[in-house]
């Protein structure tokens, strides 16, 4: 009923705006993996760098989670994962039941995954609930053509892109990576993306499909969501690109290096040739889409957003990238796990430049609506703050609630269950096992090397209270102590 009532409201207040939206989402791409953030990066991103010249670059942009599905949910709903219950990547082993005091019902626990751990992770909802009015549903109700291309990871049959407002779904399914067929190369054996010629590269295919959609709908407003599988594992790239970066690595004399990040090791040098090839291939596919915008004379009528769903993978599964100077990476509460590359482009309508004001992935929903001149849905994007004014005036002060993260799970990459809050330059992390509370001043210590919680008890008390208020407001589910672990947890 909520969706029907909301869409009826939209239809009754429909606008004639013809502003197009192109939302480009990378997977596992680190904040330091793109040239517009890091001119010294080992990877080459010429098309993104060119786009950045006419864009607002956000140096303090955050994903709402250190892993993929929760951030994707936050983008499309405008709500924190704690509120939607989408707190872990879909397909991971689930946590304890809703009521922690009743441990007689433990059907939600996968004992093969959690029985040895000292605390049990919280339950999470591994489907995007139908009650939400998604961004796609909003724009579709306004007469937009809607396309989703690439990685979905927000549910399978019954909760696919076409169940949440997208007219077309090319490649989106329940899986978090291209794991069928020849993976990043055709045949893909993806039921929602017909196979191409043998050896066709997936990023190239997605780029061409989105470019074709833009051309086909150049006379109709469109919302195109290009959600790359790149640069998620499996680590695969065209042979020519791999050879190119192997030669570059040798020419620069680069070798892999790591630092301790208990219980893992964190990569400190960008030199992975296959990963570099994946980054460049994705950038080339983006170039195809940008060319379609140019060829169809839509540059001044299209808002383009580029973002990533979590930090770069630096402590697990090949550890292909480094996020330095930021600490750790995907799956962690530290900046390397949640700070993202981000830009927004709309020539002639927003200012080009850079801002260090903090934004988070829940903010896209109200921002895009405001930029298009549409009515907001505050009951839907309840956790989002529009930064539209900031795009028009970089000197404007963005008034907002503190940023909030809640990941009550054990990360595949070594991270432990946590909640966190950032207000101004202060960031507090509440770990739910062993590490306790950590406090950082990001202006003075962006790499989070010095935990200063012991030096500032009043600030810890203040931010802890605000974090607890956020947990209460979102009805966040918490991890609990394991009453009967099979044996001591060896990793810690």
C-alpha positions as CSV (number, residue, x, y, z in Angstrom):
1,X,0.0,0.0,0.0
2,X,2.9,2.4,0.8
3,X,4.3,2.0,-2.7
4,X,1.0,2.4,-4.4
5,X,0.1,5.5,-2.4
6,X,3.5,7.0,-3.0
7,X,3.5,6.3,-6.7
8,X,0.0,7.8,-7.0
9,X,1.3,10.9,-5.3
10,X,4.1,11.1,-7.8
11,X,1.8,10.7,-10.7
12,X,-0.5,13.4,-9.5
13,X,2.5,15.8,-9.0
14,X,4.4,14.8,-12.1
15,X,6.8,17.3,-13.6
16,X,7.9,17.9,-17.2
17,X,11.6,17.9,-16.3
18,X,13.8,16.2,-18.8
19,X,16.9,15.9,-16.8
20,X,18.6,12.5,-17.4
21,X,20.4,10.5,-14.7
22,X,23.4,8.3,-15.4
23,X,24.6,6.6,-12.2
24,X,27.9,4.7,-12.5
25,X,28.7,2.4,-9.6
26,X,32.0,0.5,-9.4
27,X,32.5,-2.6,-7.2
28,X,35.4,-2.8,-4.7
29,X,37.1,0.2,-6.3
30,X,39.3,2.0,-3.7
31,X,39.4,5.7,-3.1
32,X,43.0,5.9,-4.3
33,X,42.5,3.8,-7.4
34,X,41.5,6.7,-9.7
35,X,43.6,9.4,-11.2
36,X,41.3,12.3,-10.2
37,X,41.9,11.4,-6.5
38,X,45.4,10.1,-6.8
39,X,47.6,11.3,-9.7
40,X,50.3,8.8,-8.6
41,X,48.1,5.8,-8.8
42,X,49.5,2.7,-10.6
43,X,46.2,2.4,-12.5
44,X,45.1,4.4,-15.5
45,X,41.7,6.1,-15.6
46,X,41.8,8.7,-18.5
47,X,38.0,8.8,-19.1
48,X,37.2,9.3,-15.4
49,X,39.9,11.9,-15.2
50,X,38.4,13.8,-18.2
51,X,35.0,13.6,-16.7
52,X,36.3,15.0,-13.4
53,X,37.4,18.2,-15.1
54,X,33.8,19.2,-15.4
55,X,32.7,17.7,-12.2
56,X,32.5,18.2,-8.4
57,X,34.9,15.8,-6.8
58,X,34.1,14.7,-3.2
59,X,37.2,13.8,-1.2
60,X,35.2,12.8,1.8
61,X,32.5,10.5,0.2
62,X,31.4,7.5,2.1
63,X,29.7,4.2,1.5
64,X,27.1,3.3,4.2
65,X,28.8,0.0,4.7
66,X,32.3,-1.6,4.2
67,X,30.7,-4.3,2.0
68,X,28.6,-4.2,-1.1
69,X,24.9,-5.2,-0.7
70,X,24.2,-2.8,2.2
71,X,25.7,0.2,0.3
72,X,23.7,-0.7,-2.8
73,X,20.5,-0.9,-0.7
74,X,21.3,2.5,0.9
75,X,21.7,4.2,-2.5
76,X,18.5,2.9,-3.9
77,X,16.4,3.4,-0.7
78,X,18.0,6.5,0.9
79,X,18.1,4.6,4.2
80,X,20.9,3.2,6.4
81,X,21.4,-0.5,6.2
82,X,20.6,-0.8,9.9
83,X,17.1,0.5,9.2
84,X,16.4,-1.7,6.2
85,X,18.1,-4.7,7.9
86,X,20.3,-5.1,4.8
87,X,23.5,-5.0,6.9
88,X,25.6,-7.8,5.3
89,X,26.3,-8.8,1.8
90,X,23.5,-11.0,0.5
91,X,24.4,-14.7,0.6
92,X,26.6,-14.5,3.7
93,X,25.7,-16.8,6.6
94,X,23.0,-15.3,8.7
95,X,23.2,-14.3,12.4
96,X,21.2,-14.8,15.5
97,X,17.4,-14.4,15.8
98,X,15.6,-11.2,16.5
99,X,15.4,-11.7,20.3
100,X,18.8,-12.2,21.8
101,X,17.3,-13.3,25.1
102,X,15.7,-16.3,23.5
103,X,18.6,-18.5,22.4
104,X,16.5,-21.6,22.2
105,X,15.6,-20.7,18.6
106,X,18.8,-20.6,16.7
107,X,17.6,-21.6,13.3
108,X,19.1,-18.4,11.8
109,X,22.7,-19.4,12.8
110,X,24.9,-21.2,10.3
111,X,27.1,-23.1,12.8
112,X,29.6,-24.0,10.1
113,X,30.4,-20.3,9.9
114,X,29.8,-18.8,13.4
115,X,30.0,-21.6,16.0
116,X,33.7,-20.9,16.8
117,X,33.3,-17.1,17.1
118,X,33.1,-15.4,20.5
119,X,30.1,-13.3,19.5
120,X,27.3,-14.1,17.1
121,X,26.6,-11.6,14.4
122,X,23.2,-10.0,14.1
123,X,20.4,-11.3,11.8
124,X,20.2,-9.5,8.4
125,X,17.5,-9.4,5.7
126,X,18.9,-10.8,2.5
127,X,16.2,-9.2,0.2
128,X,15.3,-5.6,-0.7
129,X,11.9,-5.2,0.9
130,X,9.1,-4.3,-1.5
131,X,7.8,-1.6,0.9
132,X,10.5,0.8,-0.4
133,X,9.9,3.3,-3.1
134,X,13.3,2.9,-4.9
135,X,15.0,5.6,-6.9
136,X,14.1,3.6,-10.0
137,X,10.4,3.5,-9.1
138,X,10.4,7.2,-8.4
139,X,11.8,8.1,-11.8
140,X,9.7,5.5,-13.6
141,X,6.6,7.1,-12.1
142,X,7.8,10.4,-13.5
143,X,7.9,9.0,-17.0
144,X,11.6,8.0,-17.2
145,X,12.9,5.0,-19.0
146,X,14.8,3.0,-16.5
147,X,17.7,0.6,-17.1
148,X,19.8,-1.5,-14.8
149,X,23.0,-3.0,-16.2
150,X,25.5,-5.1,-14.2
151,X,25.8,-6.3,-10.6
152,X,22.6,-6.2,-8.5
153,X,23.2,-8.4,-5.4
154,X,20.0,-7.3,-3.8
155,X,18.0,-10.5,-4.2
156,X,17.1,-13.1,-6.7
157,X,13.8,-14.0,-8.4
158,X,11.1,-11.7,-6.9
159,X,13.6,-9.1,-5.9
160,X,15.4,-8.4,-9.2
161,X,15.9,-4.9,-10.7
162,X,12.6,-5.4,-12.7
163,X,10.8,-6.0,-9.4
164,X,12.1,-2.6,-8.1
165,X,11.3,-0.1,-10.8
166,X,13.7,-0.9,-13.7
167,X,12.2,-1.5,-17.1
168,X,15.3,-3.4,-18.3
169,X,17.7,-5.6,-16.4
170,X,20.9,-6.6,-18.2
171,X,23.0,-8.9,-16.0
172,X,21.6,-8.2,-12.5
173,X,20.9,-11.2,-10.3
174,X,21.5,-12.5,-6.8
175,X,25.2,-13.2,-7.2
176,X,27.9,-10.8,-6.0
177,X,30.3,-11.5,-8.9
178,X,30.4,-12.9,-12.4
179,X,30.7,-16.5,-11.2
180,X,29.1,-18.5,-14.0
181,X,30.3,-19.4,-17.5
182,X,33.7,-17.8,-18.3
183,X,33.1,-15.2,-15.6
184,X,34.4,-11.9,-17.0
185,X,34.3,-13.2,-20.6
186,X,31.6,-14.6,-22.7
187,X,29.9,-17.0,-22.5
188,X,28.6,-15.5,-19.3
189,X,25.8,-18.0,-18.8
190,X,23.9,-15.2,-17.0
191,X,20.1,-15.7,-17.4
192,X,19.7,-11.9,-17.6
193,X,22.4,-11.1,-20.1
194,X,22.5,-13.1,-23.4
195,X,25.9,-14.5,-24.2
196,X,28.0,-12.5,-26.7
197,X,30.7,-13.7,-29.0
198,X,33.2,-16.0,-27.3
199,X,35.8,-14.0,-25.4
200,X,33.7,-10.8,-25.3
201,X,34.7,-8.8,-22.2
202,X,31.9,-8.1,-19.7
203,X,32.7,-4.4,-18.9
204,X,32.9,-3.7,-22.6
205,X,29.5,-5.4,-23.1
206,X,27.9,-3.4,-20.3
207,X,29.3,-0.2,-21.6
208,X,28.0,-0.8,-25.1
209,X,24.5,-1.8,-23.8
210,X,24.2,1.4,-21.8
211,X,25.4,3.5,-24.7
212,X,22.8,1.9,-26.9
213,X,20.1,2.5,-24.3
214,X,21.1,6.2,-24.1
215,X,20.9,6.6,-27.9
216,X,17.6,4.8,-28.1
217,X,16.1,7.1,-25.4
218,X,17.7,10.4,-26.3
219,X,14.3,12.0,-26.8
220,X,12.9,10.6,-23.5
221,X,14.2,11.2,-19.9
222,X,16.1,8.2,-18.6
223,X,17.6,6.8,-15.4
224,X,20.4,4.5,-16.3
225,X,22.2,2.6,-13.5
226,X,25.5,1.2,-14.8
227,X,26.6,-1.1,-12.0
228,X,29.9,-2.7,-12.9
229,X,30.9,-6.1,-11.6
230,X,34.4,-4.7,-11.9
231,X,36.7,-4.7,-10.0
232,X,35.3,-7.5,-7.8
233,X,36.9,-10.9,-7.8
234,X,37.6,-13.1,-9.7
235,X,40.7,-11.2,-10.7
236,X,40.6,-11.4,-14.5
237,X,41.5,-8.9,-17.3
238,X,42.3,-9.0,-21.0
239,X,45.7,-10.5,-21.7
240,X,47.0,-7.4,-23.5
241,X,46.2,-5.2,-20.5
242,X,47.8,-7.6,-18.1
243,X,51.0,-7.6,-20.1
244,X,50.9,-3.8,-20.3
245,X,50.9,-3.5,-16.5
246,X,53.4,-6.2,-16.0
247,X,55.8,-4.2,-18.1
248,X,54.8,-1.0,-16.2
249,X,55.4,-2.7,-12.9
250,X,58.8,-3.9,-14.0
251,X,59.7,-0.5,-15.4
252,X,58.8,1.2,-12.2
253,X,60.6,-1.4,-10.1
254,X,57.5,-2.1,-8.0
255,X,57.1,-5.1,-5.7
256,X,54.3,-6.2,-3.4
257,X,54.5,-5.0,0.2
258,X,52.3,-5.4,3.3
259,X,51.8,-4.1,6.8
260,X,50.2,-5.9,9.8
261,X,46.4,-5.4,10.2
262,X,45.5,-8.0,12.7
263,X,44.5,-10.7,12.0
264,X,45.4,-10.0,8.3
265,X,48.1,-8.1,6.3
266,X,47.2,-5.0,4.5
267,X,48.7,-4.2,1.0
268,X,50.7,-1.0,0.9
269,X,51.8,-0.8,-2.7
270,X,49.7,-0.6,-5.9
271,X,51.4,-2.9,-8.4
272,X,48.9,-5.7,-9.2
273,X,48.9,-6.1,-13.0
274,X,45.6,-8.0,-13.3
275,X,43.8,-5.5,-11.1
276,X,45.2,-2.6,-13.0
277,X,43.9,-4.1,-16.2
278,X,40.5,-4.5,-14.6
279,X,40.5,-0.8,-13.6
280,X,41.5,0.4,-17.1
281,X,38.9,-1.9,-18.8
282,X,36.2,-0.5,-16.6
283,X,37.4,3.1,-17.4
284,X,37.3,2.3,-21.1
285,X,33.7,1.0,-20.9
286,X,32.8,4.3,-19.1
287,X,34.4,6.1,-22.0
288,X,31.9,4.4,-24.4
289,X,29.0,5.6,-22.3
290,X,30.3,9.1,-22.0
291,X,30.8,9.2,-25.8
292,X,27.2,8.2,-26.3
293,X,26.2,11.2,-24.1
294,X,28.3,13.4,-26.2
295,X,27.2,12.0,-29.6
296,X,23.5,12.5,-28.7
297,X,24.1,16.1,-27.5
298,X,22.9,15.2,-24.0
299,X,25.9,16.4,-21.9
300,X,24.1,19.5,-20.6
301,X,20.9,17.5,-19.9
302,X,22.4,14.6,-18.0
303,X,23.5,14.3,-14.3
304,X,26.4,11.8,-14.1
305,X,27.4,10.3,-10.8
306,X,30.4,8.0,-10.2
307,X,30.8,6.1,-7.0
308,X,32.0,2.8,-5.5
309,X,30.2,0.5,-3.2
310,X,33.0,0.0,-0.6
311,X,36.7,0.3,-0.1
312,X,39.4,-1.3,-2.2
313,X,40.2,-5.0,-1.4
314,X,43.5,-4.9,0.4
315,X,43.5,-7.6,3.1
316,X,42.0,-10.7,1.5
317,X,41.2,-12.6,-1.7
318,X,44.5,-11.6,-3.4
319,X,44.7,-8.2,-1.7
320,X,45.0,-6.6,-5.1
321,X,45.1,-2.9,-4.2
322,X,46.3,-0.4,-1.6
323,X,44.2,2.4,0.0
324,X,47.1,4.2,1.6
325,X,47.2,6.7,3.2
326,X,43.9,5.4,4.5
327,X,43.9,2.4,6.7
328,X,42.8,-1.2,5.8
329,X,40.1,-1.8,3.1
330,X,37.0,-3.6,2.2
331,X,35.2,-5.1,5.2
332,X,36.8,-2.8,7.8
333,X,35.5,0.1,9.8
334,X,38.6,2.2,8.9
335,X,38.7,4.8,6.1
336,X,40.1,2.4,3.6
337,X,36.9,0.3,3.9
338,X,34.3,3.1,3.6
339,X,35.8,6.1,1.9
340,X,35.0,6.2,-1.8
341,X,35.9,7.8,-5.1
342,X,33.1,10.1,-6.1
343,X,32.2,12.8,-8.5
344,X,29.1,14.4,-9.9
345,X,29.0,16.1,-13.3
346,X,26.3,18.3,-14.8
347,X,28.0,21.0,-17.1
348,X,26.6,24.4,-16.7
349,X,24.4,23.5,-13.8
350,X,26.8,22.6,-11.0
351,X,30.2,23.9,-10.1
352,X,33.3,22.0,-11.1
353,X,35.9,21.7,-8.4
354,X,36.5,19.8,-5.1
355,X,34.9,19.7,-1.7
356,X,36.0,18.0,1.5
357,X,32.5,18.1,3.1
358,X,31.4,14.6,4.1
359,X,28.6,12.9,2.2
360,X,27.3,9.3,2.4
361,X,25.5,7.0,0.0
362,X,22.1,7.6,1.5
363,X,22.4,11.2,0.3
364,X,22.0,10.3,-3.4
365,X,18.3,9.8,-3.3
366,X,17.2,13.3,-2.1
367,X,20.0,15.0,-4.0
368,X,19.0,13.6,-7.4
369,X,15.3,14.5,-6.7
370,X,16.2,18.0,-5.7
371,X,18.5,18.5,-8.7
372,X,15.7,17.4,-11.0
373,X,13.2,19.8,-9.4
374,X,11.1,16.9,-8.0
375,X,9.3,16.6,-4.7
376,X,11.1,14.8,-2.0
377,X,9.9,11.7,-0.2
378,X,11.2,12.3,3.3
379,X,9.5,9.2,4.7
380,X,11.5,7.1,2.2
381,X,15.0,8.7,2.1
382,X,14.8,9.3,5.8
383,X,18.5,8.9,6.3
384,X,19.6,11.0,3.3
385,X,20.6,14.6,3.2
386,X,20.5,16.4,-0.1
387,X,23.8,18.0,-1.1
388,X,22.3,19.7,-4.1
389,X,23.1,23.2,-2.8
390,X,26.7,22.1,-2.2
391,X,26.9,21.2,-5.9
392,X,25.8,24.6,-6.9
393,X,27.9,26.5,-4.3
394,X,31.0,24.7,-3.0
395,X,31.2,27.2,-0.2
396,X,27.8,26.3,1.1
397,X,27.7,24.6,4.5
398,X,26.0,21.2,4.4
399,X,23.9,20.9,7.6
400,X,23.4,17.3,8.4
401,X,23.3,14.7,11.2
402,X,26.5,12.8,12.0
403,X,27.4,10.0,9.5
404,X,26.6,6.5,10.8
405,X,27.7,2.9,10.1
406,X,26.5,-0.3,11.5
407,X,28.2,-3.6,10.5
408,X,27.3,-6.2,13.2
409,X,29.1,-9.0,11.3
410,X,32.4,-10.7,10.8
411,X,33.9,-9.5,7.6
412,X,35.4,-12.0,5.1
413,X,38.4,-9.6,4.9
414,X,39.3,-9.7,8.6
415,X,37.1,-6.9,10.0
416,X,35.1,-7.5,13.2
417,X,31.6,-6.4,14.1
418,X,31.3,-2.7,14.7
419,X,29.3,0.5,14.6
420,X,30.8,3.9,13.9
421,X,29.9,7.6,13.8
422,X,31.6,10.7,12.2
423,X,30.8,14.2,13.2
424,X,33.0,17.0,11.8
425,X,36.5,15.6,11.9
426,X,35.9,13.3,14.8
427,X,35.3,9.6,14.1
428,X,34.4,7.0,16.8
429,X,34.3,3.3,16.2
430,X,32.6,0.9,18.7
431,X,34.0,-2.6,18.1
432,X,31.9,-5.4,19.6
433,X,34.8,-7.7,20.3
434,X,38.1,-7.1,22.1
435,X,39.1,-3.7,20.6
436,X,36.5,-1.6,22.3
437,X,36.2,2.1,21.5
438,X,38.6,3.9,19.1
439,X,38.6,7.6,18.5
440,X,40.3,9.5,15.7
441,X,40.6,13.1,14.5
442,X,40.6,12.6,10.7
443,X,41.9,16.1,10.0
444,X,45.1,15.4,12.0
445,X,45.2,11.6,11.4
446,X,43.4,10.5,8.2
447,X,45.3,7.2,8.3
448,X,43.8,6.4,11.8
449,X,47.1,5.4,13.3
450,X,46.7,6.9,16.7
451,X,43.7,5.9,18.8
452,X,43.1,9.0,21.0
453,X,40.1,7.7,23.0
454,X,42.1,7.8,26.2
455,X,43.0,11.4,25.7
456,X,39.5,12.7,25.1
457,X,37.0,11.0,27.4
458,X,34.4,13.8,27.1
459,X,34.5,13.5,23.2
460,X,34.2,9.7,23.6
461,X,31.2,10.1,25.9
462,X,29.5,12.6,23.5
463,X,30.0,10.6,20.4
464,X,29.0,7.3,22.1
465,X,25.7,8.9,23.1
466,X,25.1,10.1,19.6
467,X,26.0,6.6,18.2
468,X,23.6,5.0,20.7
469,X,20.9,7.4,19.6
470,X,21.5,6.4,15.9
471,X,21.3,2.7,16.8
472,X,18.1,3.3,18.6
473,X,16.6,5.5,15.9
474,X,17.3,2.8,13.2
475,X,16.2,-0.1,15.5
476,X,19.6,-1.6,14.7
477,X,20.2,-5.3,15.5
478,X,23.3,-6.0,17.6
479,X,25.6,-9.0,17.8
480,X,25.5,-11.0,21.0
481,X,27.9,-13.2,23.0
482,X,28.0,-16.7,21.9
483,X,26.7,-18.8,24.8
484,X,28.2,-22.0,23.6
485,X,31.2,-21.6,21.2
486,X,32.5,-24.9,20.0
487,X,36.1,-23.9,20.9
488,X,38.1,-20.7,21.5
489,X,38.2,-18.4,18.5
490,X,41.7,-18.9,17.2
491,X,42.1,-15.8,15.0
492,X,42.2,-13.4,17.9
